[in-house]
Amino acid sequence: MIAAERLASLEQRVSDHEARCEERLAEIKATAASTLKAVEVLKSRTWGLAIALLAWACAQLWTGNQSRLDRLEAAAPAPRPPVTSFGATHPPRLWTIGSPRASL
């Protein structure tokens, strides 16, 4: 009789232990699922942040180039008219091979 009671007590402890393990496993699965979901959200936010920073950097480069071009255009002298020899008394001189100026 004592052995049967002892066996029944052990079976009860094992079944209680299995029930607690099942509860803990369910909690672990729920925690893992929520953690995975949080990681996915962080990944999407990280990609969004990276794209936003890239767009901002491109905008900075664009505005910097535009302001540089504006400064260059404002500082550039007026274009000179092309030189023609129509009214010149002498035609333009061409340097020939062997002349002192040809080595320049």
ABEGO torsion letter per residue (X at the ends): XAAAAAAAAAAAAAAAAAAAAAAAAAAAAAAAAAAAAAAAAAAAAAAAAAAAAAAAAAAAAAAAAAAAAAAAAAABBBBBBBBBAAABABBBBBBBBGBAAAAX
